């Protein structure tokens, strides 16, 4: 995550976070070492970074070239890519002017529409809590307060959570998008969706198979199968899903008819 230009940023170098001094390297468990992003992600990530560099200048360009490294890439690879299904609408090292005219930078901004602006960040434990001064701690909280006051939504994930509990992070992101809403223009006024229905619709965008089952949805969203089944049937009643029936009439799952969530 970034601080404003008037403060010394707490950023990462070579996968570790750095502040006013140089913090020692943090150690992490084996899952981070075994992780290998898929080729499709690597292509999408490279394209996103190239486009951002071409459009940026000044401090943002410097951050993209020097500060955006391992932790930020892992946030994209282990949380954003699997949860969103793509990196469309994701902007790295996003620059924001806060209500006090300070320039702030976020690891990522996700803007799927004009209605929603979500800042998503990866925070290391040492540089954001253990090794910072009282002044840096105060500055970090003030930065977050000003961004929230300006109307931005924000999610902050720990580096350990990203590396060791990526599914939990993905679930949090999907539930946040469901809560804050991303319905297609005009649909919100006509049909009311619960938070669970929004989460299921958004999840369906990144689901690679034709048929979705309540057990699959329950596992990936961290809810019960009964809850998933109830709200999938509710979406079917609203015309957004269609039950898949066997030859004997038994319900085997659901397919999405019209995506109700917009990237």
VEXMAR-868568 format. One line per field, with one value per residue (C-alpha): residue number from 1; residue in three letters; x, y, z. Coordinates in steps of 0.1 Angstrom, whole numbers. Layout:
# VEXMAR-868568
nr c(NUM,...)
rest c(Ala,...)
east c(X,...)
north c(Y,...)
up c(Z,...)
# end
This chain:
# VEXMAR-868568
nr c(1,2,3,4,5,6,7,8,9,10,11,12,13,14,15,16,17,18,19,20,21,22,23,24,25,26,27,28,29,30,31,32,33,34,35,36,37,38,39,40,41,42,43,44,45,46,47,48,49,50,51,52,53,54,55,56,57,58,59,60,61,62,63,64,65,66,67,68,69,70,71,72,73,74,75,76,77,78,79,80,81,82,83,84,85,86,87,88,89,90,91,92,93,94,95,96,97,98,99,100,101,102,103,104,105,106,107,108,109,110,111,112,113,114,115,116,117,118,119,120,121,122,123,124,125,126,127,128,129,130,131,132,133,134,135,136,137,138,139,140,141,142,143,144,145,146,147,148,149,150,151,152,153,154,155,156,157,158,159,160,161,162,163,164,165,166,167,168,169,170,171,172,173,174,175,176,177,178,179,180,181,182,183,184,185,186,187,188,189,190,191,192,193,194,195,196,197,198,199,200,201,202,203,204,205,206,207,208,209,210,211,212,213,214,215,216,217,218,219,220,221,222,223,224,225,226,227,228,229,230,231,232,233,234,235,236,237,238,239,240,241,242,243,244,245,246,247,248,249,250,251,252,253,254,255,256,257,258,259,260,261,262,263)
rest c(Unk,Unk,Unk,Unk,Unk,Unk,Unk,Unk,Unk,Unk,Unk,Unk,Unk,Unk,Unk,Unk,Unk,Unk,Unk,Unk,Unk,Unk,Unk,Unk,Unk,Unk,Unk,Unk,Unk,Unk,Unk,Unk,Unk,Unk,Unk,Unk,Unk,Unk,Unk,Unk,Unk,Unk,Unk,Unk,Unk,Unk,Unk,Unk,Unk,Unk,Unk,Unk,Unk,Unk,Unk,Unk,Unk,Unk,Unk,Unk,Unk,Unk,Unk,Unk,Unk,Unk,Unk,Unk,Unk,Unk,Unk,Unk,Unk,Unk,Unk,Unk,Unk,Unk,Unk,Unk,Unk,Unk,Unk,Unk,Unk,Unk,Unk,Unk,Unk,Unk,Unk,Unk,Unk,Unk,Unk,Unk,Unk,Unk,Unk,Unk,Unk,Unk,Unk,Unk,Unk,Unk,Unk,Unk,Unk,Unk,Unk,Unk,Unk,Unk,Unk,Unk,Unk,Unk,Unk,Unk,Unk,Unk,Unk,Unk,Unk,Unk,Unk,Unk,Unk,Unk,Unk,Unk,Unk,Unk,Unk,Unk,Unk,Unk,Unk,Unk,Unk,Unk,Unk,Unk,Unk,Unk,Unk,Unk,Unk,Unk,Unk,Unk,Unk,Unk,Unk,Unk,Unk,Unk,Unk,Unk,Unk,Unk,Unk,Unk,Unk,Unk,Unk,Unk,Unk,Unk,Unk,Unk,Unk,Unk,Unk,Unk,Unk,Unk,Unk,Unk,Unk,Unk,Unk,Unk,Unk,Unk,Unk,Unk,Unk,Unk,Unk,Unk,Unk,Unk,Unk,Unk,Unk,Unk,Unk,Unk,Unk,Unk,Unk,Unk,Unk,Unk,Unk,Unk,Unk,Unk,Unk,Unk,Unk,Unk,Unk,Unk,Unk,Unk,Unk,Unk,Unk,Unk,Unk,Unk,Unk,Unk,Unk,Unk,Unk,Unk,Unk,Unk,Unk,Unk,Unk,Unk,Unk,Unk,Unk,Unk,Unk,Unk,Unk,Unk,Unk,Unk,Unk,Unk,Unk,Unk,Unk,Unk,Unk,Unk,Unk,Unk,Unk,Unk,Unk,Unk,Unk,Unk,Unk)
east c(0,12,14,10,40,45,53,79,61,58,65,80,113,121,89,95,80,102,96,119,145,151,132,146,131,100,97,66,55,60,27,41,72,52,27,30,6,-10,1,-32,-26,9,-2,-30,-8,20,-6,-21,13,23,-9,-5,31,21,-5,14,39,58,55,30,53,82,62,51,88,104,79,52,68,62,36,14,17,7,-23,-33,-25,-39,-69,-80,-75,-93,-121,-128,-119,-98,-79,-103,-110,-80,-55,-21,-5,-36,-32,-59,-62,-77,-99,-68,-53,-27,-17,-23,-14,-31,-17,-48,-81,-109,-134,-159,-183,-188,-208,-181,-145,-127,-91,-73,-40,-14,1,31,30,64,63,27,26,57,84,68,69,39,40,39,11,-9,-3,-14,-47,-53,-47,-73,-98,-95,-99,-130,-144,-139,-162,-138,-143,-112,-100,-66,-52,-22,7,5,-33,-26,0,-14,-52,-60,-94,-105,-93,-112,-143,-139,-135,-166,-187,-176,-185,-218,-225,-215,-233,-224,-257,-261,-273,-311,-315,-311,-343,-364,-351,-338,-309,-297,-260,-258,-275,-251,-221,-234,-240,-205,-190,-206,-185,-153,-169,-154,-181,-216,-234,-230,-240,-249,-220,-195,-208,-209,-173,-159,-180,-176,-213,-235,-249,-284,-278,-263,-292,-318,-304,-297,-333,-343,-322,-339,-373,-361,-351,-313,-306,-321,-324,-307,-329,-321,-343,-362,-368,-341,-324,-287,-276,-281,-269,-268,-292,-283,-253,-266,-232,-210,-172)
north c(0,35,67,102,121,141,109,83,53,19,-2,-35,-42,-77,-91,-75,-44,-14,17,45,18,-15,-43,-77,-103,-120,-158,-176,-212,-236,-229,-196,-214,-240,-216,-213,-189,-202,-189,-171,-151,-142,-129,-109,-95,-85,-68,-49,-37,-26,-6,10,20,35,57,67,94,108,91,65,54,51,30,7,2,0,-8,-30,-64,-99,-91,-71,-98,-125,-105,-104,-141,-157,-134,-111,-135,-165,-145,-121,-144,-117,-85,-63,-31,-37,-8,-12,15,36,73,91,127,127,154,173,174,147,122,86,53,20,-14,-19,-2,-23,-2,-25,4,40,30,11,20,-6,-3,-36,-39,-64,-55,-72,-77,-62,-30,-22,-31,-45,-22,12,43,59,86,61,42,74,84,50,52,88,78,51,74,100,75,60,95,103,74,46,10,-7,-43,-49,-85,-96,-111,-143,-145,-141,-168,-193,-187,-175,-191,-171,-139,-147,-154,-120,-102,-119,-112,-76,-71,-87,-65,-33,-43,-45,-51,-43,-8,-6,-40,-28,-7,-36,-66,-67,-91,-104,-104,-141,-138,-111,-133,-163,-142,-127,-161,-174,-151,-170,-204,-225,-252,-250,-265,-251,-272,-259,-280,-263,-228,-235,-247,-217,-191,-205,-210,-240,-262,-255,-217,-221,-242,-218,-187,-205,-215,-179,-167,-193,-179,-144,-156,-155,-192,-223,-256,-286,-317,-353,-377,-385,-349,-347,-313,-318,-281,-247,-228,-190,-175,-138,-126,-102,-91,-68,-69)
up c(0,-6,15,2,-13,19,39,36,19,35,5,-5,-21,-35,-18,16,30,37,57,70,78,61,78,79,56,67,64,52,49,21,2,-11,-25,-43,-60,-98,-115,-147,-181,-187,-155,-165,-199,-183,-156,-181,-203,-173,-162,-197,-201,-167,-175,-209,-193,-161,-153,-124,-90,-102,-130,-106,-82,-110,-121,-86,-59,-75,-69,-54,-27,-51,-78,-54,-44,-81,-87,-56,-49,-77,-106,-92,-76,-105,-134,-151,-144,-163,-144,-121,-120,-102,-81,-85,-77,-57,-45,-10,6,18,-16,-7,-34,-22,-39,-35,-46,-68,-76,-89,-109,-127,-131,-123,-92,-74,-66,-45,-32,-25,-8,5,39,55,93,101,81,89,126,142,128,123,144,162,135,107,124,127,91,79,97,86,50,53,69,42,14,30,37,0,-9,-17,-5,8,15,31,31,51,31,52,44,7,7,32,30,-5,-6,25,8,-24,-4,14,-19,-34,-4,-3,-40,-33,-3,-20,-53,-89,-107,-143,-150,-144,-128,-93,-95,-108,-88,-52,-45,-12,-4,-10,-44,-54,-43,-63,-94,-92,-85,-116,-138,-129,-129,-157,-161,-175,-145,-110,-79,-45,-30,-53,-45,-8,-8,-27,-9,25,32,39,11,23,21,-14,-26,-11,-28,-61,-63,-54,-84,-106,-94,-104,-139,-134,-131,-146,-127,-145,-141,-147,-167,-136,-127,-100,-97,-106,-104,-120,-151,-152,-178,-176,-157,-130,-120,-139,-139)
# end
